[in-house]
Amino acid sequence: MTLATPMLHTARLRLRPFTDADADPLFALHSSTYVMRYWDSPPWTEPDRAERFISRCRKLADEGTGARVAIDRASDGAFVGWCGLTGWNPDYRSASLGYVLDEAMWGHGYATEAAHAVFTWAFDTLDLNRVQAETDTRNVASARVLEKIGFMREGTLREDCVVNGEVSDSWVFGLIKREWQPSAMPMTGKTSTGPCPKAGKLAFSQVLQAH
């Protein structure tokens, strides 16, 4: 069963399926040591990793196991980053949130705005009940973003990641549909869907990295 990757619009952002043209900005994002310092894998060093990532995004849609969208700023089309839900389980009605934003886009509330758009779509389209996210315990900025969205911190995974020999803990966050407040940040215009041409640790560091 396929899952059409949505095209979503908010007051300031456009969320859309990835295209091949996103490979360069995507590689720049994931190759940044600073942006990815709290991620659950090392920064990319090979440009073809971006092409493989885009292919995996399309595979998610084809297999019906999730949806990742590229985020553009509506005012000028600038690439902001990406946000997505993976590990969709229709039996448990659950999925995992992941997102990464470019350093230049931190501090504007874009992650919160993008996540609201994705959840408004997912809670309706997928009959989603639970979303889980994980973030490095040192990544306080990302934890604050999750809490602002409505997530509750549910526990700690001790020493669950080892990246380049560095061991780190992760916080686990959960959001339940009945606790979701879609009116907190309404979208503008119409939401449309169309065929798609560990989410890792949340990166925001303000990298917004969420597993």
For each residue, the residues with C-beta under 8 A, 3 or more apart:
1: 64
2: 61 62 63 64
3: 60 61 63 64 65 66 67 88 126
4: 61 193 194 195 196
5: 16 17 57 61 67 68 69 193 194 195 196
6: 15 67 69 118 121 125 191 192 193 194
7: 14 15 16 17 191 192 193 194
8: 14 15 16 69 117 118 120 121 187 191
9: 13 14 15 74 117 187 188 189 190 191
10: 13 14 15 74 113 114 116 117 185 187 188
11: 74 113 187 188
12: 73 74 75 110 113
13: 9 10 71 72 73 74 80 110 113 114 117
14: 7 8 9 10 71 72 73 74
15: 6 7 8 9 10 69 70 71 72 83 114 117 118
16: 5 7 8 69 70 72
17: 5 7 57 58 61 69 70 194 196 197
18: 22 26 53 54 57 58 68 69 70 82 196 197
19: 22 54 70 197
20: 23 51 54
21: 24
22: 18 19 25 26 50 54 70 79
23: 20 26 27 47 50 51 54
24: 21 27 28 50
25: 22 28 29 79 102
26: 18 22 23 29 30 50 53 54 70 79 82
27: 23 24 30 31 44 47 49 50
28: 24 25 31 32 102
29: 25 26 32 35 79 81 100 102
30: 26 27 35 36 43 44 49 50 53 100
31: 27 28 36 43 44 45
32: 28 29 35 36 43 103
33: 36 37 43
34: 37 103 205 207
35: 29 30 32 43 100 102 103 203 205 207
36: 30 31 32 33 39 42 43 100 203 207 209
37: 33 34 203 205 207
38: 135 136 138 139 142 168 201 202 203 205 207 209
39: 36 42 43 100 163 200 201 203 207 209
40: 161 163 170 198 200 201 211
41: 163 200
42: 36 39 45 163 164
43: 30 31 32 33 35 36 39
44: 27 30 31 47 49 50
45: 31 42 49
46: 49
47: 23 27 44 50 51
48: 51 52
49: 27 30 44 45 46 52 53
50: 22 23 24 26 27 30 44 47 53 54
51: 20 23 47 48 54 55
52: 48 49 55 56
53: 18 26 30 49 50 56 57
54: 18 19 20 22 23 26 50 51 57 58
55: 51 52 58 59
56: 52 53 59 60
57: 5 17 18 53 54 60 61 68 84 196
58: 17 18 54 55 61 62 196 197
59: 55 56 62 63
60: 3 56 57 63 65 66 67 68 84 86
61: 2 3 4 5 17 57 58 64 66 67 195 196
62: 2 58 59 196
63: 2 3 59 60
64: 1 2 3 61 88
65: 3 60 86 87 88
66: 3 60 61 84 85 86 87 88 95
67: 3 5 6 60 61 84 85 118 122 196
68: 5 18 57 60 82 83 84 85 86 98
69: 5 6 8 15 16 17 18 82 83 84 114 118
70: 15 16 17 18 19 22 26 79 81 82
71: 13 14 15 79 80 81 82 83 101 110 114
72: 13 14 15 16 77 78 79 80
73: 12 13 14 76 77 78 80 105 110
74: 9 10 11 12 13 14 77
75: 12
76: 73
77: 72 73 74
78: 72 73 105
79: 22 25 26 29 70 71 72 102
80: 13 71 72 73 101 102 105 110 114
81: 29 70 71 99 100 101 102 105 110 111 208
82: 18 26 68 69 70 71 99 100
83: 15 68 69 71 97 98 99 111 114 115 118
84: 57 60 66 67 68 69 97 98 99 118 199
85: 66 67 68 88 95 96 97 98 118 122 128 131 199
86: 60 65 66 68 95 96 98 199
87: 65 66 94 95 96 199
88: 3 64 65 66 85 94 95 126 128
89: 92 93 94 95
90: 93 126
91:
92: 89 129 130
93: 89 90 126 127 128 129 130
94: 87 88 89 128 129 130 131 132
95: 66 85 86 87 88 89 122 126 128 130 131 132
96: 85 86 87 131 132 133 134 198 199 211
97: 83 84 85 115 118 131 132 133 199 202 210 211
98: 68 83 84 85 86 133 198 199 200 202 209 210 211
99: 81 82 83 84 111 114 115 199 202 203 204 208 209 210
100: 29 30 35 36 39 81 82 202 203 204 207 208 209
101: 71 80 81 105 106 110 111 203 204 206 207 208
102: 25 28 29 35 79 80 81 105 106
103: 32 34 35 106 206 207
104:
105: 73 78 80 81 101 102 108 110
106: 101 102 103 141 204 205 206 207 208
107: 206
108: 105
109: 112 113
110: 12 13 71 73 80 81 101 105 113 114
111: 81 83 99 101 114 115 145 204 208
112: 109 115 116 145 148 149 185
113: 10 11 12 13 109 110 116 117 185
114: 10 13 15 69 71 80 83 99 110 111 117 118
115: 83 97 99 111 112 118 119 145 149
116: 10 112 113 119 120 149 182 184 185 187
117: 8 9 10 13 15 113 114 120 121 187 191
118: 6 8 15 67 69 83 84 85 97 114 115 121 122
119: 115 116 122 123 128 131 149 175 180 182
120: 8 116 117 123 124 182 187 191
121: 6 8 117 118 124 125 191 193
122: 67 85 95 118 119 125 126 128 131
123: 119 120 126 127 128 177 180 182
124: 120 121 127
125: 6 121 122 193
126: 3 88 90 93 95 122 123
127: 93 123 124
128: 85 88 93 94 95 119 122 123 131 177
129: 92 93 94 176 177
130: 92 93 94 95 174 175 176 177
131: 85 94 95 96 97 119 122 128 151 174 175
132: 94 95 96 97 172 173 174 175 211
133: 96 97 98 146 151 172 173 174 175 199 202 210 211
134: 96 157 170 171 172 173 198 201 202 210 211
135: 38 139 142 143 146 170 171 173 201 202 209 210 211
136: 38 139 142 161 168 169 170 171 201 202 209
137: 156 168 169 170 171
138: 38 168
139: 38 135 136 142 143 201 202 203 204 205 207 209
140: 143 144
141: 106 144 145 204 205 206 207 208
142: 38 135 136 139 145 146 202 203 204 205 206 207 208 209 210
143: 135 139 140 146 147 153 171 173
144: 140 141 147 148
145: 111 112 115 141 142 148 149 202 204 208
146: 133 135 142 143 149 151 153 173 202 210
147: 143 144 150 151 152 153 173
148: 112 144 145
149: 112 115 116 119 145 146 175
150: 147 175 179 180 181 184
151: 131 133 146 147 173 174 175
152: 147 173 174 175 179
153: 143 146 147 171 172 173
154: 172 173 174
155: 171 172
156: 137 169 170 171 172
157: 134 160 169 170 171 172
158: 169
159: 162 167 168 169
160: 157 168 169 170
161: 40 136 167 168 170 201
162: 159 165 166 167 168
163: 39 40 41 42 166 168
164: 42
165: 162
166: 162 163
167: 159 161 162
168: 38 136 137 138 159 160 161 162 163
169: 136 137 156 157 158 159 160
170: 40 134 135 136 137 156 157 160 161 201 211
171: 134 135 136 137 143 153 155 156 157
172: 132 133 134 153 154 155 156 157
173: 132 133 134 135 143 146 147 151 152 153 154 210
174: 130 131 132 133 151 152 154
175: 119 130 131 132 133 149 150 151 152 179 180
176: 129 130 179 180
177: 123 128 129 130 180
178:
179: 150 152 175 176
180: 119 123 150 175 176 177
181: 150 184
182: 116 119 120 123 186
183: 186
184: 116 150 181
185: 10 112 113 116
186: 182 183
187: 8 9 10 11 116 117 120 191
188: 9 10 11
189: 9
190: 9
191: 6 7 8 9 117 120 121 187
192: 6 7
193: 4 5 6 7 121 125
194: 4 5 6 7 17
195: 4 5 61
196: 4 5 17 18 57 58 61 62 67
197: 17 18 19 58
198: 40 96 98 134 201 211
199: 84 85 86 87 96 97 98 99 133 202 210 211
200: 39 40 41 98 203 209 211
201: 38 39 40 134 135 136 139 161 170 198 209 210 211
202: 38 97 98 99 100 133 134 135 136 139 142 145 146 199 207 208 209 210 211
203: 35 36 37 38 39 99 100 101 139 142 200 207 208 209 210
204: 99 100 101 106 111 139 141 142 145 207 208 209
205: 34 35 37 38 106 139 141 142 209
206: 101 103 106 107 141 142
207: 34 35 36 37 38 39 100 101 103 106 139 141 142 202 203 204
208: 81 99 100 101 106 111 141 142 145 202 203 204
209: 36 38 39 98 99 100 135 136 139 142 200 201 202 203 204 205
210: 97 98 99 133 134 135 142 146 173 199 201 202 203
211: 40 96 97 98 132 133 134 135 170 198 199 200 201 202
